[in-house]
Amino acid sequence: MTGTCLITGGARGIGRATALAAARDGWDVAINYRERADAAKAVVAEVQALGRRAVAIQADIALEVDILRLFSCVESDLGPLRGLVNSAGIALGSRVAALDAAALGRMMQVNVIGLMLCCREAARRMSTAHGGRGGSVVNISSMAATIGGRSGASTYAASKGAVDVFTSGFAKEVAAEGIRVNVVRPGVTDTDIIAGSHGGPRRAEIEATIPMKRFASPAEVAEAVVWLLSDKASFVTGTHLNAGGGGFLVGAG
């Protein structure tokens, strides 16, 4: 299966790598971004260089009105939606005793509610019960959801745990309507965000807690995502695919 695929948070990191991998696999790609217009346009150029159609569409996944506009623009620019990758997400590094309600609310709005609303819009378009042709949804979670996160990341881990549980239920709800829904749970991945917070000596400490002793590359995670999008995973739905280098070594780091 190919066609039009929307990737939220597609301007950088795992989203960008997924856009390029999807294009190589035959997808036309809509790249959503919130602020990084130049980066999103650069990804569009890279996808087009691979021979596929691409557009960059600004939208804040925390806002329902933006989500509605985003999905409308995808269809008008590239045609019927067949794939969705919910890659947009933000982290909140804070111990529980220091939590700020506004920051916590925004993270949950993007990571959980916005993702759910994107799934709603995809279901309305893809479901055979609504005249659609089916499709595939991949939600980006995190290995943090399996252990409650590293120190200061319990709220982020909780948001990704919500994604995991929601995906399991959503997958069952639409399985008979031609839609597959899966999760990819990356471990620590070598993106520009991670470089800022996990660089220097901290990187070696974290790598020591990973059985494979290194961070993932965005391209490695993207290959798992694109496999789940494809017909090669045609009987796979409701699954949580760990791309975490073996998980966490208890007591290390």
N, C-alpha and C positions, 0 to 999 in steps of 0.2 A: 504493500500500500504506500502510495505517495500522494502528493497533492499540495495543499497549502498547510503550513505548520506555523503556529504562533509561538514565539518564545518570549515569555516575560523576563525582564532583566537580561536581555540578550546582548547588551553592548559590551560586556566584559566577562572575564572569568569563565565559569562553567557555561553560562548562557552563550557567550561568543563561541566557545569551542563546539557547543552543540549545534549552533547555527551552521558552522562550517561543515561539521560531520553530516548534518541533515542534508545540506546542499549536495555533498558528495554522494549521498544515498538517493538523490533524485527529488528532494523536496524543494518547493518554493517556500521562502521564509519571510515571515513578518517579524521584525525585531523591535520589541518594545523597550523603551527607556524612559527614565523620569527626568534626568538632568543632563546626561552625557550625550548630547546630540552629535558632537563630532565623532565620538567613539562609535556610536550607532551607525552613522553614515559610512564610517570606515568598514564596518562589518558588512554593510550592504554592498559596498564595492567588492569586498572579498568574495561574497556569495555570487555576485554577478560574474566575477571573473571565472567562477567554476561553472558557468553556463546556466545558472538558475535565476529566476526572478526573485527580487527582494525589495522590501520597503522598510523604512524605520518610522515608527509611530510613537509619539510621546504620550504617555499616560501614567498617572500616579495610581498604583494598584491599591492604595489605601482609600481611594475615592470611587464609589460605585458609578457616579456619572462618567468618570474617566474610563472605567472598564467598559461601560456600554458603548462609548464612543470608539474605544479601541477595537472591539469586536466588529462594529459596523464598518470601520475603516479597513480592517483586514479583508472582509468579504468584498467590499467595493473595489479594493485595489488588486487583490489576488484571487478572488473566487472563493468557493465554499471551503470551509474549514474542515480538515481531516485530522490534524494533529495539534496538540497543545502541550507545551512544556512549561510548567509553572516553576520558573527559576528565580523570579524576583524574591528577595528576602533581605532582612536586615537583622543585625545582631545587637544585643544589649549586654555589655559587659558590666555587671554590677552585682555585688553581694546583695542578698535579700534585704538586709537591714538598711541598705542605702537606696532602695528602689525609688524611682521617680514615676508617679502614676501616669503622667503624660507620655513619657518615653516608653513605658511599658505598654500603654494603650496603642501607640503608633506601631510598635513592633507586632503586636497581636493583630492589628488591623491589616498590616501587609502580609505577614507570614501565614495567618490563619483565615481571617474573614475575606481578605482580598482573593486569596487562592480559592476559597470555596465559591466566591461569586464568579470567578473565571471559569471554574468547573460548571457552574450553573449555565453560563452563557454557552459553553462548549456543548453541554448536553442538549440545550434547546436547538442547536444547529446540527449536531451529529446524529442524534437519536433517530432510529428508524420509526419510532412511535410518533415522531414529529415531522416525518417526511425527509429526514436526513439519510445519508449513506453510510453511517457508522464512522468510527474514528478511534483514535488512541490518545490517551492522556497520560503524561508522566509528571508526577509531582516530585520536586527535589526536596528531600528531607535532610537528615544528617545522622551520622553515627552517634552524635550527642544524645539523640532520643533513646538510645539503648542503655545509657548509664546515668542519665541526668546531667550530662555535660561536665566539662572541666570546671575548675574553681571559678566562680563568678558568672557562669553561663547556665545556671539552672533554668532561668526563664526562657532563654533561647531554646534549650533542650525541650522544655515543656511545649513550646510552640510547634516544634517539629514532631513531638509525640502526638499532638493533636492532628497534624497532617497525616501521620501514619494511620491513626484510627479512622479518620475521615475517609481516607483512600480505601481502606478495607470495606467500609460500608457502602460507599459510592460505587465501587466496582461491582458489588453484588446487585445493587439497584438497577444498573444499566447493562448488565452482562447480556441480557436477552434482547437488547436494543441496538446491538452492533458496536458498542463502545467498550474498549478495554481501558482499565485504569490501574496504573502501577506506581510504585515509589522507587526512586533510587536514593540510597543513603550514603553520600560520600563521607569519607573520613577527612582529615585535614588535607586541603588541596592547595597547591602552590599558585595562589592568585595574588593580585596586588594588595588586596585587603589583608590577607594572611601575612604577606611580607612585612606589612607595617606593624602588626601586633605580635608576630611569632618569628621575627628575625633574630640574628645574632646568636648569643648563647642559648636563648630560649628555644630556638629551632632544634638544636641538638638534644635538649631535654625532652622536647615533645616527640622527636623522632625515636628516641629510646623507648617510648611507650607503645610504639607501633610495631607489630611483629615483623613487617617487611622493612622496618628501619628507615623509612623515607615518607615524604608527602606524596600524594597523588598529583599527577599533572591534570589540568582541566581536560585535555584530550582523552585521557583514560576514562574519566567519568562520562564524557560525552559519548563515547562508544557504547557504553552500557545504556544510556538514554536512547540513542538512536536504534539500538537493537530492539528495545521495548516498543518503540514507535512502529517498527517494521512488521511485515507479515511473517518474518522469521519467528516472531513471538506470538503467533496468531492464537495460541491456546493458553496464553499467559495473561492472567488478570488478577488483581487483588494481591499481588506479590510485593514484598519488600526486598529489593536487591541491594545488598551491602557492597559498596565499593570502597572499603576502608582499610585495605592492606592487612586484613586479619583481625581488625578490631583494636582492643586495648589490652595491654599487659598489666594485670593487676599488681599494684604495688610499685610499678616503675614510674619514675619521673614525678 
